[in-house]
Amino acid sequence: MAEPRDPGQADPGKALYEERLKLLEGLWMPAAPPWEDLPDEVKERWRAHAADDDADGSA
């Protein structure tokens, strides 16, 4: 799955990534790259995790 077709449509993978990104600072972890700099296969993996969270009802 490529970038969302509708520019106004939120990308659940990006939302999950950015939510988790905020947690890194509190864990004394190094900064992660911005979403735009991630390879497509990594973005797809985040989208799959977001879809799993939605299916489980935990997101």
CHARMM-style PDB file with segment names, atoms N, HN, CA, C and O in Angstrom:
ATOM      1  N   MET     1       0.851  -1.180   0.000  1.00  0.00      PROA
ATOM      2  CA  MET     1       0.000   0.000   0.000  1.00  0.00      PROA
ATOM      3  C   MET     1       0.888   1.232   0.000  1.00  0.00      PROA
ATOM      4  O   MET     1       1.777   1.358   0.843  1.00  0.00      PROA
ATOM      5  N   ALA     2       0.663   2.113  -0.910  1.00  0.00      PROA
ATOM      6  HN  ALA     2      -0.058   2.010  -1.594  1.00  0.00      PROA
ATOM      7  CA  ALA     2       1.457   3.328  -1.022  1.00  0.00      PROA
ATOM      8  C   ALA     2       0.884   4.396  -0.090  1.00  0.00      PROA
ATOM      9  O   ALA     2       0.088   4.090   0.798  1.00  0.00      PROA
ATOM     10  N   GLU     3       1.283   5.620  -0.293  1.00  0.00      PROA
ATOM     11  HN  GLU     3       1.929   5.868  -1.014  1.00  0.00      PROA
ATOM     12  CA  GLU     3       0.752   6.721   0.500  1.00  0.00      PROA
ATOM     13  C   GLU     3      -0.774   6.774   0.328  1.00  0.00      PROA
ATOM     14  O   GLU     3      -1.298   6.315  -0.687  1.00  0.00      PROA
ATOM     15  N   PRO     4      -1.479   7.330   1.310  1.00  0.00      PROA
ATOM     16  CA  PRO     4      -2.948   7.402   1.190  1.00  0.00      PROA
ATOM     17  C   PRO     4      -3.360   8.124  -0.083  1.00  0.00      PROA
ATOM     18  O   PRO     4      -2.732   9.106  -0.478  1.00  0.00      PROA
ATOM     19  N   ARG     5      -4.406   7.638  -0.718  1.00  0.00      PROA
ATOM     20  HN  ARG     5      -4.916   6.840  -0.397  1.00  0.00      PROA
ATOM     21  CA  ARG     5      -4.872   8.222  -1.980  1.00  0.00      PROA
ATOM     22  C   ARG     5      -5.450   9.611  -1.768  1.00  0.00      PROA
ATOM     23  O   ARG     5      -5.195  10.518  -2.560  1.00  0.00      PROA
ATOM     24  N   ASP     6      -6.222   9.782  -0.708  1.00  0.00      PROA
ATOM     25  HN  ASP     6      -6.428   9.045  -0.064  1.00  0.00      PROA
ATOM     26  CA  ASP     6      -6.854  11.059  -0.397  1.00  0.00      PROA
ATOM     27  C   ASP     6      -5.909  11.858   0.499  1.00  0.00      PROA
ATOM     28  O   ASP     6      -5.610  11.425   1.612  1.00  0.00      PROA
ATOM     29  N   PRO     7      -5.435  13.014   0.037  1.00  0.00      PROA
ATOM     30  CA  PRO     7      -4.487  13.771   0.853  1.00  0.00      PROA
ATOM     31  C   PRO     7      -5.050  14.153   2.217  1.00  0.00      PROA
ATOM     32  O   PRO     7      -4.281  14.341   3.159  1.00  0.00      PROA
ATOM     33  N   GLY     8      -6.366  14.272   2.349  1.00  0.00      PROA
ATOM     34  HN  GLY     8      -6.991  14.120   1.583  1.00  0.00      PROA
ATOM     35  CA  GLY     8      -6.977  14.611   3.625  1.00  0.00      PROA
ATOM     36  C   GLY     8      -7.140  13.399   4.533  1.00  0.00      PROA
ATOM     37  O   GLY     8      -7.465  13.547   5.712  1.00  0.00      PROA
ATOM     38  N   GLN     9      -6.917  12.202   3.994  1.00  0.00      PROA
ATOM     39  HN  GLN     9      -6.652  12.082   3.037  1.00  0.00      PROA
ATOM     40  CA  GLN     9      -7.097  10.963   4.753  1.00  0.00      PROA
ATOM     41  C   GLN     9      -5.860  10.718   5.614  1.00  0.00      PROA
ATOM     42  O   GLN     9      -4.727  10.786   5.139  1.00  0.00      PROA
ATOM     43  N   ALA    10      -6.106  10.435   6.881  1.00  0.00      PROA
ATOM     44  HN  ALA    10      -7.026  10.380   7.267  1.00  0.00      PROA
ATOM     45  CA  ALA    10      -5.003  10.176   7.808  1.00  0.00      PROA
ATOM     46  C   ALA    10      -4.391   8.811   7.520  1.00  0.00      PROA
ATOM     47  O   ALA    10      -5.097   7.873   7.150  1.00  0.00      PROA
ATOM     48  N   ASP    11      -3.096   8.705   7.687  1.00  0.00      PROA
ATOM     49  HN  ASP    11      -2.522   9.467   7.987  1.00  0.00      PROA
ATOM     50  CA  ASP    11      -2.376   7.448   7.517  1.00  0.00      PROA
ATOM     51  C   ASP    11      -2.249   6.819   8.902  1.00  0.00      PROA
ATOM     52  O   ASP    11      -1.529   7.352   9.747  1.00  0.00      PROA
ATOM     53  N   PRO    12      -2.929   5.700   9.157  1.00  0.00      PROA
ATOM     54  CA  PRO    12      -2.883   5.104  10.497  1.00  0.00      PROA
ATOM     55  C   PRO    12      -1.480   4.653  10.892  1.00  0.00      PROA
ATOM     56  O   PRO    12      -1.137   4.680  12.074  1.00  0.00      PROA
ATOM     57  N   GLY    13      -0.667   4.241   9.926  1.00  0.00      PROA
ATOM     58  HN  GLY    13      -0.946   4.220   8.966  1.00  0.00      PROA
ATOM     59  CA  GLY    13       0.711   3.854  10.225  1.00  0.00      PROA
ATOM     60  C   GLY    13       1.525   5.042  10.700  1.00  0.00      PROA
ATOM     61  O   GLY    13       2.299   4.935  11.651  1.00  0.00      PROA
ATOM     62  N   LYS    14       1.349   6.169  10.039  1.00  0.00      PROA
ATOM     63  HN  LYS    14       0.720   6.256   9.266  1.00  0.00      PROA
ATOM     64  CA  LYS    14       2.072   7.386  10.427  1.00  0.00      PROA
ATOM     65  C   LYS    14       1.620   7.848  11.807  1.00  0.00      PROA
ATOM     66  O   LYS    14       2.442   8.258  12.626  1.00  0.00      PROA
ATOM     67  N   ALA    15       0.329   7.785  12.064  1.00  0.00      PROA
ATOM     68  HN  ALA    15      -0.339   7.453  11.399  1.00  0.00      PROA
ATOM     69  CA  ALA    15      -0.187   8.198  13.369  1.00  0.00      PROA
ATOM     70  C   ALA    15       0.395   7.326  14.486  1.00  0.00      PROA
ATOM     71  O   ALA    15       0.793   7.841  15.531  1.00  0.00      PROA
ATOM     72  N   LEU    16       0.446   6.018  14.270  1.00  0.00      PROA
ATOM     73  HN  LEU    16       0.123   5.599  13.421  1.00  0.00      PROA
ATOM     74  CA  LEU    16       1.009   5.106  15.262  1.00  0.00      PROA
ATOM     75  C   LEU    16       2.497   5.375  15.446  1.00  0.00      PROA
ATOM     76  O   LEU    16       2.985   5.410  16.576  1.00  0.00      PROA
ATOM     77  N   TYR    17       3.216   5.562  14.353  1.00  0.00      PROA
ATOM     78  HN  TYR    17       2.819   5.533  13.435  1.00  0.00      PROA
ATOM     79  CA  TYR    17       4.655   5.837  14.406  1.00  0.00      PROA
ATOM     80  C   TYR    17       4.919   7.104  15.218  1.00  0.00      PROA
ATOM     81  O   TYR    17       5.780   7.114  16.097  1.00  0.00      PROA
ATOM     82  N   GLU    18       4.182   8.163  14.924  1.00  0.00      PROA
ATOM     83  HN  GLU    18       3.483   8.155  14.210  1.00  0.00      PROA
ATOM     84  CA  GLU    18       4.413   9.429  15.613  1.00  0.00      PROA
ATOM     85  C   GLU    18       4.007   9.353  17.082  1.00  0.00      PROA
ATOM     86  O   GLU    18       4.615  10.010  17.926  1.00  0.00      PROA
ATOM     87  N   GLU    19       2.988   8.560  17.392  1.00  0.00      PROA
ATOM     88  HN  GLU    19       2.494   8.026  16.706  1.00  0.00      PROA
ATOM     89  CA  GLU    19       2.588   8.355  18.787  1.00  0.00      PROA
ATOM     90  C   GLU    19       3.711   7.655  19.562  1.00  0.00      PROA
ATOM     91  O   GLU    19       4.064   8.063  20.668  1.00  0.00      PROA
ATOM     92  N   ARG    20       4.257   6.612  18.970  1.00  0.00      PROA
ATOM     93  HN  ARG    20       3.970   6.281  18.071  1.00  0.00      PROA
ATOM     94  CA  ARG    20       5.333   5.858  19.621  1.00  0.00      PROA
ATOM     95  C   ARG    20       6.631   6.655  19.657  1.00  0.00      PROA
ATOM     96  O   ARG    20       7.426   6.512  20.586  1.00  0.00      PROA
ATOM     97  N   LEU    21       6.847   7.496  18.643  1.00  0.00      PROA
ATOM     98  HN  LEU    21       6.201   7.612  17.889  1.00  0.00      PROA
ATOM     99  CA  LEU    21       8.036   8.333  18.570  1.00  0.00      PROA
ATOM    100  C   LEU    21       8.152   9.227  19.810  1.00  0.00      PROA
ATOM    101  O   LEU    21       9.249   9.454  20.320  1.00  0.00      PROA
ATOM    102  N   LYS    22       7.027   9.723  20.279  1.00  0.00      PROA
ATOM    103  HN  LYS    22       6.135   9.539  19.864  1.00  0.00      PROA
ATOM    104  CA  LYS    22       7.015  10.597  21.455  1.00  0.00      PROA
ATOM    105  C   LYS    22       7.479   9.861  22.709  1.00  0.00      PROA
ATOM    106  O   LYS    22       7.990  10.485  23.638  1.00  0.00      PROA
ATOM    107  N   LEU    23       7.307   8.553  22.743  1.00  0.00      PROA
ATOM    108  HN  LEU    23       6.892   8.045  21.988  1.00  0.00      PROA
ATOM    109  CA  LEU    23       7.690   7.775  23.915  1.00  0.00      PROA
ATOM    110  C   LEU    23       9.203   7.580  24.028  1.00  0.00      PROA
ATOM    111  O   LEU    23       9.717   7.358  25.124  1.00  0.00      PROA
ATOM    112  N   LEU    24       9.914   7.662  22.909  1.00  0.00      PROA
ATOM    113  HN  LEU    24       9.496   7.842  22.018  1.00  0.00      PROA
ATOM    114  CA  LEU    24      11.350   7.399  22.917  1.00  0.00      PROA
ATOM    115  C   LEU    24      12.114   8.344  23.830  1.00  0.00      PROA
ATOM    116  O   LEU    24      13.042   7.923  24.521  1.00  0.00      PROA
ATOM    117  N   GLU    25      11.735   9.609  23.839  1.00  0.00      PROA
ATOM    118  HN  GLU    25      10.982   9.951  23.277  1.00  0.00      PROA
ATOM    119  CA  GLU    25      12.441  10.591  24.651  1.00  0.00      PROA
ATOM    120  C   GLU    25      12.368  10.223  26.133  1.00  0.00      PROA
ATOM    121  O   GLU    25      13.361  10.345  26.850  1.00  0.00      PROA
ATOM    122  N   GLY    26      11.218   9.781  26.589  1.00  0.00      PROA
ATOM    123  HN  GLY    26      10.411   9.682  26.007  1.00  0.00      PROA
ATOM    124  CA  GLY    26      11.052   9.398  27.981  1.00  0.00      PROA
ATOM    125  C   GLY    26      11.800   8.124  28.336  1.00  0.00      PROA
ATOM    126  O   GLY    26      12.008   7.840  29.515  1.00  0.00      PROA
ATOM    127  N   LEU    27      12.203   7.360  27.346  1.00  0.00      PROA
ATOM    128  HN  LEU    27      12.034   7.591  26.388  1.00  0.00      PROA
ATOM    129  CA  LEU    27      12.939   6.112  27.579  1.00  0.00      PROA
ATOM    130  C   LEU    27      14.435   6.285  27.351  1.00  0.00      PROA
ATOM    131  O   LEU    27      15.182   5.306  27.328  1.00  0.00      PROA
ATOM    132  N   TRP    28      14.870   7.531  27.182  1.00  0.00      PROA
ATOM    133  HN  TRP    28      14.263   8.326  27.200  1.00  0.00      PROA
ATOM    134  CA  TRP    28      16.277   7.848  26.920  1.00  0.00      PROA
ATOM    135  C   TRP    28      16.795   7.131  25.689  1.00  0.00      PROA
ATOM    136  O   TRP    28      17.928   6.650  25.672  1.00  0.00      PROA
ATOM    137  N   MET    29      15.980   7.063  24.680  1.00  0.00      PROA
ATOM    138  HN  MET    29      15.060   7.454  24.694  1.00  0.00      PROA
ATOM    139  CA  MET    29      16.350   6.419  23.418  1.00  0.00      PROA
ATOM    140  C   MET    29      16.734   7.510  22.410  1.00  0.00      PROA
ATOM    141  O   MET    29      16.268   8.645  22.512  1.00  0.00      PROA
ATOM    142  N   PRO    30      17.579   7.162  21.447  1.00  0.00      PROA
ATOM    143  CA  PRO    30      17.927   8.159  20.420  1.00  0.00      PROA
ATOM    144  C   PRO    30      16.704   8.493  19.566  1.00  0.00      PROA
ATOM    145  O   PRO    30      15.763   7.707  19.453  1.00  0.00      PROA
ATOM    146  N   ALA    31      16.751   9.651  18.987  1.00  0.00      PROA
ATOM    147  HN  ALA    31      17.516  10.289  19.079  1.00  0.00      PROA
ATOM    148  CA  ALA    31      15.637  10.101  18.141  1.00  0.00      PROA
ATOM    149  C   ALA    31      15.505   9.192  16.920  1.00  0.00      PROA
ATOM    150  O   ALA    31      16.501   8.738  16.356  1.00  0.00      PROA
ATOM    151  N   ALA    32      14.281   8.941  16.533  1.00  0.00      PROA
ATOM    152  HN  ALA    32      13.473   9.310  16.991  1.00  0.00      PROA
ATOM    153  CA  ALA    32      13.990   8.160  15.326  1.00  0.00      PROA
ATOM    154  C   ALA    32      13.862   9.131  14.150  1.00  0.00      PROA
ATOM    155  O   ALA    32      13.579  10.313  14.350  1.00  0.00      PROA
ATOM    156  N   PRO    33      14.066   8.643  12.937  1.00  0.00      PROA
ATOM    157  CA  PRO    33      13.943   9.529  11.771  1.00  0.00      PROA
ATOM    158  C   PRO    33      12.492   9.953  11.553  1.00  0.00      PROA
ATOM    159  O   PRO    33      11.570   9.253  11.973  1.00  0.00      PROA
ATOM    160  N   PRO    34      12.289  11.086  10.905  1.00  0.00      PROA
ATOM    161  CA  PRO    34      10.921  11.500  10.584  1.00  0.00      PROA
ATOM    162  C   PRO    34      10.263  10.493   9.635  1.00  0.00      PROA
ATOM    163  O   PRO    34      10.948   9.792   8.890  1.00  0.00      PROA
ATOM    164  N   TRP    35       8.948  10.431   9.669  1.00  0.00      PROA
ATOM    165  HN  TRP    35       8.392  11.000  10.274  1.00  0.00      PROA
ATOM    166  CA  TRP    35       8.166   9.501   8.838  1.00  0.00      PROA
ATOM    167  C   TRP    35       8.564   9.609   7.370  1.00  0.00      PROA
ATOM    168  O   TRP    35       8.709   8.593   6.690  1.00  0.00      PROA
ATOM    169  N   GLU    36       8.739  10.818   6.882  1.00  0.00      PROA
ATOM    170  HN  GLU    36       8.622  11.644   7.434  1.00  0.00      PROA
ATOM    171  CA  GLU    36       9.029  11.040   5.468  1.00  0.00      PROA
ATOM    172  C   GLU    36      10.351  10.404   5.053  1.00  0.00      PROA
ATOM    173  O   GLU    36      10.533  10.090   3.877  1.00  0.00      PROA
ATOM    174  N   ASP    37      11.275  10.207   5.986  1.00  0.00      PROA
ATOM    175  HN  ASP    37      11.127  10.462   6.942  1.00  0.00      PROA
ATOM    176  CA  ASP    37      12.591   9.641   5.667  1.00  0.00      PROA
ATOM    177  C   ASP    37      12.625   8.119   5.748  1.00  0.00      PROA
ATOM    178  O   ASP    37      13.637   7.510   5.401  1.00  0.00      PROA
ATOM    179  N   LEU    38      11.545   7.496   6.195  1.00  0.00      PROA
ATOM    180  HN  LEU    38      10.723   7.990   6.477  1.00  0.00      PROA
ATOM    181  CA  LEU    38      11.523   6.038   6.314  1.00  0.00      PROA
ATOM    182  C   LEU    38      11.370   5.385   4.952  1.00  0.00      PROA
ATOM    183  O   LEU    38      10.667   5.917   4.093  1.00  0.00      PROA
ATOM    184  N   PRO    39      12.015   4.236   4.734  1.00  0.00      PROA
ATOM    185  CA  PRO    39      11.803   3.491   3.480  1.00  0.00      PROA
ATOM    186  C   PRO    39      10.358   2.990   3.408  1.00  0.00      PROA
ATOM    187  O   PRO    39       9.705   2.807   4.435  1.00  0.00      PROA
ATOM    188  N   ASP    40       9.876   2.776   2.210  1.00  0.00      PROA
ATOM    189  HN  ASP    40      10.406   2.925   1.375  1.00  0.00      PROA
ATOM    190  CA  ASP    40       8.493   2.336   2.015  1.00  0.00      PROA
ATOM    191  C   ASP    40       8.185   1.035   2.756  1.00  0.00      PROA
ATOM    192  O   ASP    40       7.094   0.890   3.307  1.00  0.00      PROA
ATOM    193  N   GLU    41       9.131   0.081   2.780  1.00  0.00      PROA
ATOM    194  HN  GLU    41      10.017   0.199   2.332  1.00  0.00      PROA
ATOM    195  CA  GLU    41       8.857  -1.187   3.463  1.00  0.00      PROA
ATOM    196  C   GLU    41       8.676  -0.989   4.967  1.00  0.00      PROA
ATOM    197  O   GLU    41       7.922  -1.729   5.599  1.00  0.00      PROA
ATOM    198  N   VAL    42       9.356  -0.004   5.544  1.00  0.00      PROA
ATOM    199  HN  VAL    42       9.969   0.597   5.031  1.00  0.00      PROA
ATOM    200  CA  VAL    42       9.193   0.280   6.971  1.00  0.00      PROA
ATOM    201  C   VAL    42       7.832   0.935   7.212  1.00  0.00      PROA
ATOM    202  O   VAL    42       7.155   0.627   8.193  1.00  0.00      PROA
ATOM    203  N   LYS    43       7.439   1.829   6.322  1.00  0.00      PROA
ATOM    204  HN  LYS    43       7.989   2.080   5.525  1.00  0.00      PROA
ATOM    205  CA  LYS    43       6.120   2.462   6.440  1.00  0.00      PROA
ATOM    206  C   LYS    43       5.023   1.404   6.370  1.00  0.00      PROA
ATOM    207  O   LYS    43       4.054   1.454   7.128  1.00  0.00      PROA
ATOM    208  N   GLU    44       5.181   0.452   5.460  1.00  0.00      PROA
ATOM    209  HN  GLU    44       5.969   0.412   4.845  1.00  0.00      PROA
ATOM    210  CA  GLU    44       4.192  -0.621   5.333  1.00  0.00      PROA
ATOM    211  C   GLU    44       4.098  -1.447   6.610  1.00  0.00      PROA
ATOM    212  O   GLU    44       3.010  -1.856   7.014  1.00  0.00      PROA
ATOM    213  N   ARG    45       5.235  -1.689   7.240  1.00  0.00      PROA
ATOM    214  HN  ARG    45       6.120  -1.358   6.912  1.00  0.00      PROA
ATOM    215  CA  ARG    45       5.239  -2.451   8.483  1.00  0.00      PROA
ATOM    216  C   ARG    45       4.470  -1.695   9.577  1.00  0.00      PROA
ATOM    217  O   ARG    45       3.718  -2.307  10.336  1.00  0.00      PROA
ATOM    218  N   TRP    46       4.652  -0.377   9.663  1.00  0.00      PROA
ATOM    219  HN  TRP    46       5.263   0.120   9.046  1.00  0.00      PROA
ATOM    220  CA  TRP    46       3.907   0.422  10.634  1.00  0.00      PROA
ATOM    221  C   TRP    46       2.411   0.409  10.312  1.00  0.00      PROA
ATOM    222  O   TRP    46       1.579   0.355  11.218  1.00  0.00      PROA
ATOM    223  N   ARG    47       2.073   0.459   9.025  1.00  0.00      PROA
ATOM    224  HN  ARG    47       2.749   0.503   8.290  1.00  0.00      PROA
ATOM    225  CA  ARG    47       0.653   0.406   8.650  1.00  0.00      PROA
ATOM    226  C   ARG    47       0.041  -0.939   9.039  1.00  0.00      PROA
ATOM    227  O   ARG    47      -1.110  -0.992   9.473  1.00  0.00      PROA
ATOM    228  N   ALA    48       0.795  -2.015   8.888  1.00  0.00      PROA
ATOM    229  HN  ALA    48       1.730  -1.971   8.535  1.00  0.00      PROA
ATOM    230  CA  ALA    48       0.313  -3.341   9.272  1.00  0.00      PROA
ATOM    231  C   ALA    48       0.093  -3.408  10.779  1.00  0.00      PROA
ATOM    232  O   ALA    48      -0.901  -3.971  11.237  1.00  0.00      PROA
ATOM    233  N   HSD    49       1.018  -2.835  11.553  1.00  0.00      PROA
ATOM    234  HN  HSD    49       1.826  -2.377  11.181  1.00  0.00      PROA
ATOM    235  CA  HSD    49       0.857  -2.815  13.013  1.00  0.00      PROA
ATOM    236  C   HSD    49      -0.375  -1.997  13.411  1.00  0.00      PROA
ATOM    237  O   HSD    49      -1.112  -2.377  14.321  1.00  0.00      PROA
ATOM    238  N   ALA    50      -0.591  -0.885  12.731  1.00  0.00      PROA
ATOM    239  HN  ALA    50       0.007  -0.576  11.991  1.00  0.00      PROA
ATOM    240  CA  ALA    50      -1.755  -0.055  13.020  1.00  0.00      PROA
ATOM    241  C   ALA    50      -3.038  -0.810  12.702  1.00  0.00      PROA
ATOM    242  O   ALA    50      -4.015  -0.720  13.445  1.00  0.00      PROA
ATOM    243  N   ALA    51      -3.038  -1.557  11.599  1.00  0.00      PROA
ATOM    244  HN  ALA    51      -2.244  -1.631  10.995  1.00  0.00      PROA
ATOM    245  CA  ALA    51      -4.219  -2.335  11.224  1.00  0.00      PROA
ATOM    246  C   ALA    51      -4.451  -3.457  12.243  1.00  0.00      PROA
ATOM    247  O   ALA    51      -5.598  -3.762  12.569  1.00  0.00      PROA
ATOM    248  N   ASP    52      -3.376  -4.074  12.748  1.00  0.00      PROA
ATOM    249  HN  ASP    52      -2.444  -3.827  12.483  1.00  0.00      PROA
ATOM    250  CA  ASP    52      -3.507  -5.112  13.780  1.00  0.00      PROA
ATOM    251  C   ASP    52      -4.097  -4.523  15.048  1.00  0.00      PROA
ATOM    252  O   ASP    52      -4.954  -5.143  15.678  1.00  0.00      PROA
ATOM    253  N   ASP    53      -3.645  -3.319  15.436  1.00  0.00      PROA
ATOM    254  HN  ASP    53      -2.949  -2.816  14.924  1.00  0.00      PROA
ATOM    255  CA  ASP    53      -4.176  -2.667  16.637  1.00  0.00      PROA
ATOM    256  C   ASP    53      -5.662  -2.376  16.456  1.00  0.00      PROA
ATOM    257  O   ASP    53      -6.449  -2.573  17.382  1.00  0.00      PROA
ATOM    258  N   ASP    54      -6.052  -1.907  15.265  1.00  0.00      PROA
ATOM    259  HN  ASP    54      -5.413  -1.747  14.513  1.00  0.00      PROA
ATOM    260  CA  ASP    54      -7.465  -1.622  14.997  1.00  0.00      PROA
ATOM    261  C   ASP    54      -8.308  -2.880  15.071  1.00  0.00      PROA
ATOM    262  O   ASP    54      -9.418  -2.858  15.602  1.00  0.00      PROA
ATOM    263  N   ALA    55      -7.786  -3.976  14.542  1.00  0.00      PROA
ATOM    264  HN  ALA    55      -6.883  -3.994  14.111  1.00  0.00      PROA
ATOM    265  CA  ALA    55      -8.512  -5.243  14.535  1.00  0.00      PROA
ATOM    266  C   ALA    55      -8.669  -5.791  15.957  1.00  0.00      PROA
ATOM    267  O   ALA    55      -9.681  -6.406  16.290  1.00  0.00      PROA
ATOM    268  N   ASP    56      -7.656  -5.558  16.781  1.00  0.00      PROA
ATOM    269  HN  ASP    56      -6.834  -5.058  16.510  1.00  0.00      PROA
ATOM    270  CA  ASP    56      -7.703  -6.024  18.165  1.00  0.00      PROA
ATOM    271  C   ASP    56      -8.545  -5.114  19.046  1.00  0.00      PROA
ATOM    272  O   ASP    56      -8.936  -5.496  20.148  1.00  0.00      PROA
ATOM    273  N   GLY    57      -8.823  -3.903  18.555  1.00  0.00      PROA
ATOM    274  HN  GLY    57      -8.505  -3.593  17.659  1.00  0.00      PROA
ATOM    275  CA  GLY    57      -9.597  -2.959  19.341  1.00  0.00      PROA
ATOM    276  C   GLY    57      -8.774  -2.244  20.376  1.00  0.00      PROA
ATOM    277  O   GLY    57      -9.333  -1.609  21.271  1.00  0.00      PROA
ATOM    278  N   SER    58      -7.451  -2.326  20.285  1.00  0.00      PROA
ATOM    279  HN  SER    58      -6.997  -2.842  19.559  1.00  0.00      PROA
ATOM    280  CA  SER    58      -6.611  -1.695  21.287  1.00  0.00      PROA
ATOM    281  C   SER    58      -6.128  -0.314  20.879  1.00  0.00      PROA
ATOM    282  O   SER    58      -5.424   0.339  21.649  1.00  0.00      PROA
ATOM    283  N   ALA    59      -6.487   0.143  19.695  1.00  0.00      PROA
ATOM    284  HN  ALA    59      -7.059  -0.388  19.069  1.00  0.00      PROA
ATOM    285  CA  ALA    59      -6.036   1.458  19.271  1.00  0.00      PROA
ATOM    286  C   ALA    59      -7.153   2.470  19.423  1.00  0.00      PROA
ATOM    287  OT1 ALA    59      -6.965   3.647  19.114  1.00  0.00      PROA
TER     288      ALA     59
END
